[in-house]
Amino acid sequence: MNKWLPVTAVVVLSLAMILGVACGGGGGEEEEGVKEVKLGIGLPLSGIYGSIVGIPAKQGMELANEYIGEFTVDGQTYKWNLIFEDSSYSSAGGVASANKLIYEDGVKIMSQVYGDPALAAQTICEDSGVILFTTAIPLDALGPDKPHTFLGITPPQLSAATFMKYVSETYPEVETASAIADDTVTGHMLTGAIAEAAEHYGIEWLATEYYPPETVEYYPIATKMVNKNPDLCYTDPGNLEALRDMGWEGISCWSLWVSSFGESYGSDDVQGHLSYYPEPYGEELPELVKEMAAEYQRRHGVELSLLPFYYVLQFIT
């Protein structure tokens, strides 16, 4: 199962200087001649974000790791040893998971999912000389003064720009836009990107309404948005029932999609909903992606949706 070996070798070559200190210990016995490289991964494994983000991401990375298998750099054979910690989708969780991974597990390479935990872990990683791959932090948190921090995925500005270009060409009736998002680093970054892209393509940005991540009652914030009546609204599909109940008839969009959204939120409410991040669906997918999707569904009883697919891509590239 080494179909991604060339990609893996390139990645690990760039980390070759730290492989020696990143190997061994804390991960069980090593096979003869094969060294383990510890990769610490902080991600939400509890609560709503654990169920919709963290657990699918963990399962996706575990599957990708099996496909990567063993790899050789400069004559030495290695394999990844994945060590997961619950970051709770919070700054405090980022600090706790980073400290545990560095000082107890001894990792020299870390990934932190979502902006709040990643920014909280960044100072710890930089001070400790630990390489940090992040999935969602502002671009101004990167630079030569943060030599150990890397963005592990495509920044949202690119996807937002592509999407708003599509909207401006396909839906010329869209003249105004707004957003409803969780009040987190990631939420602000995503909505900031799409607001900037909308205005670039001549679509007036009316407002962004934020809610605490633990919110379960969306009618109050939906009321604010309906009063603005945007033609396009960036929103978690969970808000759509409230928006539609109050008569909003605009176009909804969000970065993520899972087929179960239609079952959970009602097919009538999600009809016409747009998603603009890469999705693992369709006949034009590479054969390897189709193979992995079938294996993922066989193991877990659910489809390979965007979230596990996205973190598969992060892990192998």
C-alpha positions as CSV (number, residue, x, y, z in Angstrom):
1,M,0.0,0.0,0.0
2,N,2.7,2.5,-1.0
3,K,1.0,4.3,-3.8
4,W,1.8,7.7,-2.2
5,L,5.5,6.8,-1.6
6,P,6.9,9.5,-3.9
7,V,4.8,12.2,-2.3
8,T,5.7,11.0,1.2
9,A,9.4,10.9,0.4
10,V,9.4,14.5,-0.8
11,V,7.7,15.6,2.4
12,V,10.0,13.7,4.7
13,L,13.1,14.8,2.8
14,S,12.2,18.3,3.8
15,L,12.1,17.2,7.4
16,A,15.2,15.0,7.2
17,M,17.2,17.1,9.7
18,I,14.9,16.3,12.5
19,L,14.0,12.7,11.8
20,G,16.7,11.4,14.1
21,V,15.3,13.1,17.2
22,A,11.7,12.5,16.1
23,C,12.0,8.8,16.1
24,G,11.4,6.0,18.6
25,G,9.9,5.9,22.1
26,G,6.3,6.3,23.3
27,G,4.8,4.4,20.4
28,G,5.4,0.7,21.0
29,E,8.2,-1.5,19.7
30,E,9.7,-0.7,16.3
31,E,10.2,-3.3,13.7
32,E,13.8,-4.2,12.9
33,G,15.2,-1.7,10.5
34,V,12.2,0.6,10.6
35,K,12.1,3.8,12.6
36,E,9.0,5.4,13.8
37,V,8.5,9.2,13.3
38,K,6.1,10.5,15.9
39,L,3.4,12.9,14.5
40,G,1.3,14.5,17.3
41,I,-2.2,15.6,16.2
42,G,-4.4,17.9,18.2
43,L,-8.0,17.9,17.1
44,P,-11.5,18.0,18.7
45,L,-12.5,14.5,19.8
46,S,-15.5,15.3,22.0
47,G,-18.7,17.4,21.6
48,I,-20.3,18.4,18.4
49,Y,-17.0,19.4,16.7
50,G,-15.6,16.1,17.7
51,S,-18.4,14.2,15.9
52,I,-18.5,16.3,12.7
53,V,-14.8,17.2,12.4
54,G,-12.3,15.5,14.8
55,I,-13.4,11.9,14.6
56,P,-13.8,11.9,10.8
57,A,-10.4,13.6,10.5
58,K,-8.8,11.1,12.8
59,Q,-10.2,8.2,10.8
60,G,-9.1,9.8,7.5
61,M,-5.5,10.3,8.7
62,E,-5.4,6.7,10.0
63,L,-6.5,5.4,6.6
64,A,-4.0,7.6,4.8
65,N,-1.2,6.4,7.1
66,E,-2.0,2.8,6.1
67,Y,-1.8,3.7,2.4
68,I,1.5,5.5,2.9
69,G,3.0,2.6,4.8
70,E,6.8,2.5,5.1
71,F,9.0,5.0,3.3
72,T,12.8,5.3,2.8
73,V,14.9,8.4,3.1
74,D,18.7,8.3,2.6
75,G,18.7,4.6,3.0
76,Q,16.7,4.5,6.3
77,T,13.2,3.1,6.4
78,Y,10.5,5.0,8.4
79,K,6.9,4.9,9.3
80,W,4.6,7.4,10.9
81,N,3.4,6.9,14.5
82,L,0.2,9.0,14.9
83,I,-0.5,10.2,18.4
84,F,-3.9,11.9,18.8
85,E,-4.9,14.4,21.6
86,D,-8.2,16.1,22.2
87,S,-7.9,19.9,21.6
88,S,-11.6,20.5,22.4
89,Y,-11.8,23.2,19.6
90,S,-10.5,25.8,22.1
91,S,-7.4,27.7,23.0
92,A,-7.1,26.0,26.3
93,G,-7.3,22.7,24.5
94,G,-4.6,23.7,22.1
95,V,-2.3,24.5,25.0
96,A,-3.1,21.3,26.8
97,S,-2.7,19.0,23.8
98,A,0.5,20.7,22.7
99,N,2.1,20.4,26.1
100,K,1.0,16.7,26.4
101,L,2.3,15.9,22.9
102,I,5.7,17.6,23.4
103,Y,6.6,17.0,27.0
104,E,5.0,13.6,27.6
105,D,5.0,12.0,24.1
106,G,8.1,13.6,22.9
107,V,6.9,14.7,19.4
108,K,9.0,16.9,17.2
109,I,6.3,17.3,14.5
110,M,2.7,18.4,15.3
111,S,-0.5,19.2,13.5
112,Q,-3.3,21.2,15.1
113,V,-6.8,21.3,13.5
114,Y,-8.6,24.6,13.6
115,G,-7.4,28.1,14.3
116,D,-7.9,28.6,18.0
117,P,-6.0,25.5,19.2
118,A,-3.3,26.1,16.5
119,L,-2.6,29.7,17.5
120,A,-2.5,28.6,21.2
121,A,-0.1,25.8,20.4
122,Q,2.1,28.0,18.1
123,T,4.1,29.7,20.8
124,I,4.8,26.4,22.6
125,C,5.9,24.8,19.4
126,E,8.1,27.7,18.3
127,D,9.8,27.9,21.7
128,S,10.3,24.1,21.7
129,G,11.6,23.9,18.1
130,V,8.6,21.7,17.2
131,I,7.4,21.8,13.6
132,L,3.7,22.8,13.6
133,F,1.4,22.2,10.6
134,T,-1.9,24.1,10.9
135,T,-5.2,23.9,9.1
136,A,-6.7,27.3,9.7
137,I,-4.8,30.3,11.0
138,P,-4.6,33.8,9.7
139,L,-1.8,34.4,7.1
140,D,-0.3,37.1,9.3
141,A,0.5,34.4,11.9
142,L,3.0,33.0,9.4
143,G,6.3,34.4,8.4
144,P,10.1,34.3,8.9
145,D,9.7,35.1,12.6
146,K,7.7,31.8,13.0
147,P,10.1,29.4,11.3
148,H,8.5,26.3,12.7
149,T,4.9,27.0,11.6
150,F,3.5,25.9,8.3
151,L,0.0,26.1,6.7
152,G,-0.9,22.5,6.0
153,I,-3.8,23.2,3.6
154,T,-4.8,25.6,0.9
155,P,-5.7,29.0,2.6
156,P,-9.4,29.9,2.4
157,Q,-8.8,33.0,0.3
158,L,-8.2,30.9,-2.8
159,S,-11.4,28.8,-2.5
160,A,-13.4,31.9,-1.6
161,A,-12.1,33.8,-4.6
162,T,-12.9,30.9,-7.0
163,F,-16.4,30.5,-5.5
164,M,-17.3,34.2,-5.6
165,K,-16.1,34.4,-9.2
166,Y,-18.5,31.5,-10.0
167,V,-21.4,33.2,-8.2
168,S,-20.9,36.5,-10.0
169,E,-20.9,34.7,-13.3
170,T,-23.7,32.1,-12.7
171,Y,-26.0,34.1,-10.4
172,P,-26.0,37.7,-11.7
173,E,-29.0,38.4,-9.6
174,V,-26.9,38.1,-6.4
175,E,-26.1,41.7,-5.5
176,T,-25.7,41.4,-1.7
177,A,-24.2,38.8,0.7
178,S,-23.8,38.1,4.4
179,A,-22.5,35.4,6.7
180,I,-23.4,33.6,9.9
181,A,-20.4,32.0,11.6
182,D,-19.1,30.7,14.9
183,D,-17.1,33.3,16.8
184,T,-13.7,31.6,16.5
185,V,-10.4,32.3,14.8
186,T,-11.4,29.9,12.0
187,G,-14.9,31.4,11.7
188,H,-13.5,34.9,11.4
189,M,-10.9,33.8,8.9
190,L,-13.4,32.0,6.6
191,T,-15.9,34.8,6.6
192,G,-13.2,37.4,6.2
193,A,-12.0,35.6,3.1
194,I,-15.5,35.3,1.5
195,A,-16.4,38.9,2.3
196,E,-13.3,40.2,0.7
197,A,-13.9,38.0,-2.4
198,A,-17.5,39.1,-2.7
199,E,-16.6,42.7,-2.7
200,H,-13.9,42.1,-5.2
201,Y,-16.5,40.8,-7.6
202,G,-18.9,43.7,-7.0
203,I,-21.2,42.0,-4.5
204,E,-22.1,44.2,-1.6
205,W,-21.2,42.7,1.8
206,L,-24.0,43.6,4.3
207,A,-22.8,42.0,7.6
208,T,-21.4,39.1,9.4
209,E,-23.2,37.7,12.5
210,Y,-21.2,35.6,14.9
211,Y,-22.4,33.2,17.5
212,P,-20.6,31.2,20.3
213,P,-19.5,27.8,19.2
214,E,-21.7,26.1,21.8
215,T,-24.9,27.7,20.4
216,V,-27.8,25.3,19.8
217,E,-30.6,27.8,19.3
218,Y,-30.2,29.7,16.0
219,Y,-33.5,31.6,15.7
220,P,-32.2,34.8,17.3
221,I,-29.2,35.2,15.0
222,A,-31.2,34.0,12.0
223,T,-33.7,36.8,12.8
224,K,-30.9,39.4,12.5
225,M,-29.9,37.9,9.1
226,V,-33.4,37.7,7.7
227,N,-33.8,41.4,8.5
228,K,-30.9,42.2,6.3
229,N,-32.3,39.9,3.6
230,P,-29.1,39.1,1.7
231,D,-29.2,37.5,-1.7
232,L,-26.4,35.1,-0.6
233,C,-25.7,33.9,2.9
234,Y,-22.6,31.9,4.0
235,T,-24.0,29.8,6.8
236,D,-23.7,26.4,8.5
237,P,-26.7,24.3,7.0
238,G,-27.9,23.9,10.6
239,N,-29.1,27.5,10.4
240,L,-31.2,27.0,7.3
241,E,-34.3,25.7,9.0
242,A,-34.6,28.9,11.0
243,L,-33.8,31.1,8.0
244,R,-36.4,29.4,5.8
245,D,-39.0,29.3,8.5
246,M,-38.8,33.1,8.7
247,G,-39.2,33.4,4.9
248,W,-35.7,34.0,3.7
249,E,-35.5,32.8,0.0
250,G,-31.9,33.6,-0.8
251,I,-29.0,31.3,-1.9
252,S,-27.1,29.6,1.0
253,C,-23.5,28.5,0.9
254,W,-20.9,27.0,3.2
255,S,-17.4,25.6,2.9
256,L,-18.2,22.0,3.9
257,W,-20.8,19.4,2.8
258,V,-21.9,16.0,4.0
259,S,-24.7,14.1,2.4
260,S,-26.3,13.5,5.8
261,F,-26.9,17.3,6.0
262,G,-29.9,16.7,3.7
263,E,-31.3,14.1,6.1
264,S,-30.5,16.1,9.2
265,Y,-31.7,19.5,8.1
266,G,-34.3,18.6,5.5
267,S,-33.9,18.3,1.8
268,D,-36.3,21.3,1.2
269,D,-34.1,23.6,3.3
270,V,-30.8,22.5,1.7
271,Q,-32.1,22.5,-1.9
272,G,-29.8,24.7,-3.9
273,H,-27.3,25.0,-1.1
274,L,-23.7,25.6,-2.5
275,S,-20.5,24.1,-1.2
276,Y,-17.2,25.4,-2.5
277,Y,-14.4,23.2,-0.9
278,P,-13.0,20.1,-2.7
279,E,-15.5,17.3,-2.4
280,P,-14.7,13.5,-2.9
281,Y,-17.7,12.9,-5.1
282,G,-18.2,12.3,-8.8
283,E,-17.0,9.9,-11.5
284,E,-14.0,12.0,-12.4
285,L,-12.2,11.3,-9.2
286,P,-8.8,9.6,-9.3
287,E,-9.0,5.8,-8.9
288,L,-7.1,5.9,-5.7
289,V,-9.6,8.3,-4.1
290,K,-12.4,6.0,-5.2
291,E,-10.6,3.1,-3.7
292,M,-10.1,4.9,-0.4
293,A,-13.7,6.1,-0.3
294,A,-14.9,2.5,-0.7
295,E,-12.5,1.3,2.1
296,Y,-13.5,4.2,4.4
297,Q,-17.2,3.4,4.0
298,R,-16.6,-0.4,4.5
299,R,-14.8,0.3,7.8
300,H,-16.9,3.1,9.3
301,G,-20.3,2.6,7.6
302,V,-20.4,6.2,6.4
303,E,-19.3,7.9,3.2
304,L,-15.8,9.5,2.8
305,S,-17.1,13.0,3.1
306,L,-15.2,16.3,2.7
307,L,-13.8,16.3,6.3
308,P,-11.9,13.0,6.3
309,F,-11.0,13.5,2.6
310,Y,-9.6,17.0,3.4
311,Y,-7.4,15.7,6.2
312,V,-6.2,12.7,4.1
313,L,-5.0,15.4,1.6
314,Q,-3.3,17.3,4.4
315,F,-1.6,14.2,5.7
316,I,-0.2,13.0,2.4
317,T,0.9,16.4,1.1
